[in-house]
Amino acid sequence: MKRIGDDAPFTGVILPHETSLVNFDPRRGPCCTVEDFAVDIFGTPKSTWNISATKVFARDFVAHYPNSEYNAVKRAFSTHLRSLRRTYKQAGLDEAALKARQKEDRRKERKRSVCIHGIIFERLDIARAVSDLQPHVSMLTRIGPDGMSSDETANENDVPQYRILGRNWRSLEVTSWLRVFDAIYRHNRYGPAGTGSRGNNARMRFESMSMGHPQRAVRQLPRNAYRADWYDGLDQYDREELDRCEDEVYAFTHVPNIQL
């Protein structure tokens, strides 16, 4: 919780109105990472979110203190969480104050979410429309919006452009495979002469070497969907949570006549 004393402010809590809490589905992976760790301060230790948060804490703790026993750490953290809830209520902390403090983060997350969902819809649309891409619709759906790169806004001569921030866990062959969908989408929409169809202009996205903030990886994808060096750095608990499809290797390639 990053509190350095009993009088320190509470951080790393999630409130009942938070979108992440409302939409949390443990089947999609952990509720948070070590970097963005948060507990449901109004929920019991046995709430769906807090069960997941307890596992995240225990796995990281055992990774740093290998002599610790995983289940014992979980039990200790659950006890600590009950104490935190009592302290939170006794402190009379105002939910509205925490809401105001987190407002800007939520705004940024909504903006990022709209962008990412737009990207996946464009890729699915063009995959369904082009016969040579149709076999990949199922894999695009499996990767989903959580596997798409996010954007960082930049400006060039007052023209908004978007720097692509990659996923630190996603393999480079998946990235190259996805870029083909984007290129064909732009080509079909604007044509070789650059004349566009009606509707909003496509985003001007350009490659960068930057990665976005660490994000939870999409679970249960083929082995070659993940960066090998990233996967090698996971501990046994994170690998079990990821549940990589060890026996599946997907052909993240396109037929010759569609390669760019």
Buried (B, 14 or more C-beta within 10 A) or exposed (E): BEEEEEEEEBEBBBBEEBEBBEEBEEEBBBBBBBEBBBBBBBBEBEBBBBBBBBBBBBBBBBBEEEEEEEEEBBEBBBEBBEEBBEBBEEEEBEEEEBEEEBEEEBEEBEEBEEBBEBBBEBBBBBBEEBEEBEEBEEBBEBBBBBBBBBBEEEEEEEEEBBBBBBBEBBBEBBBEBBBBBBEBBBEEBBEEEEEEEEEEEBBEBEEBEEBBEEBBBBBBBBBBBBBEEBBEEBEEBBEEBBEBBEEEEBEBEBEEEBEE
